[in-house]
Amino acid sequence: MSNPNAERKRARFIVPSEVEIDEGIVLAPGVYDGRTTHLGFIKHEECVWTPKMHFLELDVEQISGMGGRAPEHATLVEYDITKYVEDGAIRIEQTIPS
């Protein structure tokens, strides 16, 4: 597999009720910023796409406010929320090409 293609879009995610996305990190209901990524690879002269992945981007203040502990030198932390989007616990409000 070579010559990868990628679609990356800014996204806004709706969290209708509390969701624990990591140990000690519980998202309160609301709207959060992040991104979606869709990767494609050329295989046998055609493009094969992987499933879309969804990431939430939280700053240190947001993480602290949720009871979590952010890495010491980070200003922004990404969380893979793909399974929560697929399960319907988190919804995509809007995507914007990057």
C-alpha positions as CSV (number, residue, x, y, z in Angstrom):
1,M,0.0,0.0,0.0
2,S,1.5,3.3,-1.0
3,N,0.5,6.8,-2.0
4,P,-1.9,7.5,0.9
5,N,-4.7,10.0,0.6
6,A,-6.2,11.7,3.6
7,E,-9.4,13.7,4.3
8,R,-9.1,15.8,7.5
9,K,-11.9,18.0,8.6
10,R,-12.5,20.2,11.6
11,A,-15.6,19.0,13.5
12,R,-17.9,20.0,16.2
13,F,-19.3,17.2,18.4
14,I,-22.4,17.2,20.5
15,V,-22.4,15.3,23.8
16,P,-26.0,14.9,24.9
17,S,-25.2,13.3,28.2
18,E,-22.1,12.5,30.3
19,V,-19.6,10.2,28.6
20,E,-16.4,8.9,30.2
21,I,-13.8,9.1,27.4
22,D,-10.8,8.2,29.6
23,E,-10.1,7.2,33.2
24,G,-11.2,10.2,35.2
25,I,-12.2,12.3,32.1
26,V,-16.0,12.7,32.0
27,L,-17.4,14.9,29.3
28,A,-20.3,17.1,30.4
29,P,-23.1,17.6,28.0
30,G,-22.2,20.2,25.5
31,V,-20.5,21.0,22.2
32,Y,-16.8,20.2,21.7
33,D,-14.3,20.9,18.9
34,G,-12.2,18.2,17.2
35,R,-11.6,16.6,13.9
36,T,-12.5,13.7,11.7
37,T,-9.9,11.8,9.6
38,H,-10.5,9.4,6.7
39,L,-7.4,7.7,5.2
40,G,-7.3,6.1,1.7
41,F,-4.6,3.9,0.2
42,I,-4.0,2.9,-3.4
43,K,-4.3,-0.8,-3.7
44,H,-4.4,-2.5,-7.1
45,E,-4.9,0.8,-8.8
46,E,-7.9,1.8,-6.8
47,C,-8.4,3.8,-3.6
48,V,-9.3,1.8,-0.5
49,W,-10.6,3.9,2.4
50,T,-10.2,3.0,6.1
51,P,-13.1,3.7,8.4
52,K,-13.4,7.3,9.6
53,M,-11.8,8.2,12.9
54,H,-13.0,11.0,15.2
55,F,-10.8,12.9,17.7
56,L,-11.8,15.4,20.4
57,E,-9.4,18.2,21.2
58,L,-9.4,19.4,24.8
59,D,-7.2,22.0,26.4
60,V,-5.6,21.7,29.8
61,E,-8.3,23.8,31.5
62,Q,-11.1,21.7,30.0
63,I,-9.4,18.5,31.2
64,S,-8.8,19.9,34.7
65,G,-12.5,21.0,34.9
66,M,-13.6,17.4,34.2
67,G,-11.5,16.0,37.0
68,G,-8.7,14.7,34.8
69,R,-5.0,15.4,34.8
70,A,-3.4,16.7,31.6
71,P,0.1,15.9,30.7
72,E,2.5,18.3,32.2
73,H,3.8,20.0,29.0
74,A,0.7,19.7,26.8
75,T,-1.6,22.6,25.9
76,L,-4.0,20.4,23.9
77,V,-4.8,16.7,24.2
78,E,-6.5,14.6,21.6
79,Y,-8.9,11.8,22.5
80,D,-10.0,9.1,20.0
81,I,-13.8,9.2,20.4
82,T,-14.5,7.0,17.3
83,K,-16.2,4.3,19.3
84,Y,-18.5,6.8,21.1
85,V,-19.5,8.4,17.7
86,E,-20.2,4.9,16.2
87,D,-22.3,4.0,19.3
88,G,-24.3,7.2,19.2
89,A,-23.1,8.5,22.6
90,I,-21.5,11.5,20.8
91,R,-22.9,13.1,17.6
92,I,-21.2,15.0,14.8
93,E,-22.8,18.5,14.6
94,Q,-20.7,19.8,11.7
95,T,-17.6,19.2,9.7
96,I,-15.5,21.8,7.9
97,P,-12.6,21.0,5.5
98,S,-9.2,21.8,7.1
